[in-house]
Amino acid sequence: MRVVQLDRAFGLENLAIAERPEPTAGPDELVLRIEAASLNYRDLLMVRGRYNPRQALPLIPCSDGVGEVVDVGGAVAGIEMGDRVAPIFAQSWQHGTPGAKELHSTLGGPLDGVLAELVAVPAASVVGVPEHLSDVEAATLPCAALTAWSALVTHGRVGPGDAVLTLGTGGVSLFALQFAKLLGARVAITSSSEEKLARAIELGADRGIHVPSEPRWGRLARGWAGGEGVDHVIEVGGAGTLSQSLSAVRPGGTISLIGVLAGGKEELNLLPILMRNVRVQGVFVGSRAAFAAMNRAIAAHRLRPVIDRVFPLEAVRDAMERMALGRHFGKIAIELSR
């Protein structure tokens, strides 16, 4: 079977299509024929060797995909040939708070990921996907969608009338916009592109903030929310944007720390966190139980993910390079059946 892998060294230039033996299902396993996958910024960092420089190679990258069950282990119950499912990001994380074992059971590093025509996974690590979604749409759910859901629902308990600020127009941020509106919240969104802000407003955003025109966008977001500040910030920038997020959030509000697009290290004044009783919550995707709950909500509301572009497997480097440029709006996907 065909796979995409890093063989002996990190770097986009070292991503290549290779052949591996087809897997078979163990007693408690399934084999999935992967139809589509989607990229996260973590995948780019992993390929470049920046996420975990000690990651063992060779590695099949990419954590998010959807596939059809083509082999079922003898001890598996409740899953049948032909079912359409998505493997969860952290293969051992079923519910509750994760421990070290769960946090180190992630696809796309340290475990092989889904950029392969066939993958074998534990039957307990998959979730059925909403029927109304295409394979490409369903492939965007395991990380980006679940991270946004965990931030707003599992940890944030966002409700009607709350003010949410989400940064940028990548996958997590647009899912956060969609989920927040589903929950009845008001949403402001930032971008360096006026065109992207216009598209976000079409999706339901109540306020677009053009960062180049408003470098102190945190204060602007605070005023938009009524002066006290927003209830919740979806913080994907990291150290480079956290000071502005602290300016935007209300006393007692929550900042969900999700990404490091603007850097992981920078001098930061921690006093606003203490003096204004702000909660900074790290969000590491979510459990299988949370994934299932999110999918029920997506199905009930017939929510559709925002797809930027779809690439064939042979163009995976082009897909990664598009993510590196940061020009995408929504999710970048790989269709293995093309």
N, C-alpha and C positions, 0 to 999 in steps of 0.2 A: 504494500500500500504506500501511497505518497504521504509524506509529512513535510512540514517546514521545520528546520532545526538550526540551532547554533551548534556547530560541530566542535571546534577546538578553541575558538576565541570569540569574545564579545564584539559587537559592532554590527550596524545595519548591513555593511558590506559582506558580512559573514553569514547572513541568513541565506539558506539555500534549500531547495527541494531535494529530498532524499527518499530512499526506499527503506522501509522497515517491515518485518514480518507482521502479518495480520494477527491481532490478538484474539483469544478465545475467552469466553466467560468462565470464571471460577464459580464455585457453588453459590456464592453470595453476590455475584457480579452480573453486570450487563455489558454488552458491547453495543455501542452507538455508532451509527453511520452519521458523521457530522455533516449537516447541511449548510450551516452558516456559523460564523464567528463574528465577534466585534472586538474592537480595540479599546483599551484603557491606557491612560498615561503610564500606569505601572508597567504595562507590557513594553512600552518604549524604553523606560528606565532599565528594565530587566535585560533587554536586548543589548543596551549600551553598556551594561556592567555597572550601572550606578545604583541600582536598587539593592543588589547583593553581590558585591565583587567576588565573594567566595562561592557563589553558586556553581555546583558541579555541572560540567558539560560532558556529553551533548545534552541539549535541552530543547524540547518542543515548547515554544512560547505560547502565550495567550490563554487567559482563564475562562473567557465567556463564549459559550456556544450553545447550539441546540441541535439535537439529532433524533434519528429514528432508531428504536430498539430493534436490533437485528440478531441478537443472541441473548438468551436468558439462562442464568445459572440454575441448577436443579433445586437449590434451597430457596429460591426467590418466589415470593407470593405477592399478588396484587399488581404486577406489572407484566404486560403482554407484548409479544412481538408486534411491531408496528406502532406502538405508543410513541408519542412525540414528547421528549423531555429535555430539560437543561440540567447539566451537572452544577452543583453548588460550588461556590468559590473555595470555601474551606471545607474540604471533604468530610472531616470528622465533626463539624460543628452542627449538632442537631437542634439545640435550643439553649436558652439561658445565656449565662456569661461564659465566654470561652476561656480555656486555660492554655498553657503552652502547647499541648498536643494539638489542640484545634487550630491555634494560630500558625502552626507549622505544617498544616495539611493542605496548603493552597495550590491550586492548579497554575501552571505557567511559571513555576518556581516556588518551592523546591521540586514539586511534582511536575511531570510532563503535562503540558497543556493540551488545547483542543485543535491546534492547527494540524490536524491529521484526518485522513479519510475515515479511520475507525479508531475508537478509543474504548478501553475497558475501564469501568468505574464501579465502585460498590453500589449495589442497588439502593442502599439507604442514603445515597448522596445525590439523588436526582429528584427533580420536582416537575410535575406536568405543567405545561405552559398554556396560556389562554388560547382558546381555539380561534378567536377572531384575528390573531396576529399571524403575519407571514413568518417564515423561518428567519429571515433577516431581522425583523422586528423583535421576535422572541429572543434572538441571540444577544440582544442588548441588555437583558434584564439581570443576569446574575450579579454583576458588580455595580454598575452605574445606577441602575434603578433601585436596587436594594440598599445601596449606601444612602441615597436620598430619602428613601422610605424610613430607614433606621434613624436618620437624623431628625426627621420631622415627626414621625409617629412613635417609634419605639422609645427614643430618648427625649424628643422635644415636646411631644403631646400638643402639637400645634392644633388650634381650633378656629372656629369661625371668628372673624374680625381681627385675628392676630396679624401683625405686620412682619413679613419675612423679607430679608434681603439675601439675594443669591448672586454670586460673583461669576461673571463670564457666561458664555453660551456653549460650553462643552456638555457632555452627556449628563453628568451628575447635576449640573446647574439647571438644565432644561427639565430633567425629571423632577427636580425640586420645585420648579415653577409649576409643572402640571399637577403634582401631588398637593402642593400648597393650595392651589385654586380648588382642587377637588375637596379639600378640607374646609373651604370657606374663608381662607386667609387672603389678605392683600399682599401683593408681591412687587418689590422693586428689584431691578436687575441691572448689573453693570456690564459695560463692554467698551472696548476701544474703537468699535465699528458702529457707526450710525445705522448702517444697513442691517446689521445683526440686531440692534435694538429695535428697529422697526419690525423685524420678523418676530422678536420676542413679544412685542406688544400684540401682534396678531395672534399669538398663542395664548394671550390672556394676561400678560404682565400689566400691572397698573401704572408703573413708572419705570422709564428707562433712564439710566445715568451714564452719560458719555464721559468716560474717565479722562481722556486728554483735555476736555473742556472744563472738567471739575476735578482737579487733582486732590482736593479735600472732600472727596465724595462721601466720606463717613458722616461729616457734618450735614451734608445735603440730605442723606438718607434719614438722619435723625430728625431733621425738620419735616421731611415728608411724612414720617410716622406720627407727627403731632408734637414734636419738641422733646419728648422724653427719650425717644429712640425706638428702634425696632425690637420686636420680641425675640427674633431668631435670625442668626446670620449663617448662611451656608458658605463656609470659608474654605475655598479650594486653592487659594494663593499661597497660604502658609506664612512664613515669617515676613515676607515682603509686603503683605497686605494686612497683616493682623492689627497693626496700629490703627488703620482706618476702620476696620471692623469694630474695634473697641470704641472708637468714636461714634459709631453708628448705633451700637446696641444700648438698650435701656438699662437702668439699674435693675439687677436681678434677672436680666435676660440671658440668653444662651447663644454661644458661638459654637457651632459644630465644626470642628477642625478635621478636614477631610483630605486636603491635598497640599502639595508644595510647589505649585506651578510657578510661583514667584520667589521660590527659594526656601530652604529649610533652616537657614541660620542668618540671624541679623540681630543687632542690638535692639532690645525691646524694653520699654518701660512697663513693668508689671503692676505698678500702683493702681491703674484704673481697674484691673481685675479685682484687687483687694478692696479698694475704696468704694466701688460701685457694685460689689457683690455679684460679679459676673461669673457665670459658669462656662468654662471652656471644656467641651466634651469631645474627646477623640472618637471618631467613628470608623470602625474597621468592618465595613460591609455589613454582614448580618448572618443569622443562623438559617438553617433549613426551614424551621417553623416560621420565621419571619418572611422568608421567600414565599412560602405557600400562602400566607396571609396577604401579602402584597399582590400576588397573582389573582387572588379572589377579588380584590378591590379593582385591579386593572380590568378583569373580565366583566365585573358588574357595571363599571362605568365606560367600558369599551374604549379605554384610553389607548392611544397609539404613540409609540416612541417616535422621536424625530430622527430621521436618517439623513446624514450628510451625503455620503457617497458609498457605493458598493464596488469592491474590487474583486477580481478573480484571485484564486490562490497564487497563481504565478506572479501577480503584481503586489505581493505582500510588502515588499520594500517600498513601493510607491505609496501604499496605504500608511505605513509607518512614517514615511517622510512627510506626508500631509499632516499627520498628527503633530510631528515635530515643528512644523511651520505655524501651527496654531490658527489656521484659517478656517477650520471646520466649524459647522453649526450643527450641533447634535452629534450623533454617533457615526463613526467610520466602521464599515462592516466588510467582511470577507465572505464571499459565497463559494463554497467548495464544490458545488454541483455545476458551476458555470463551465 
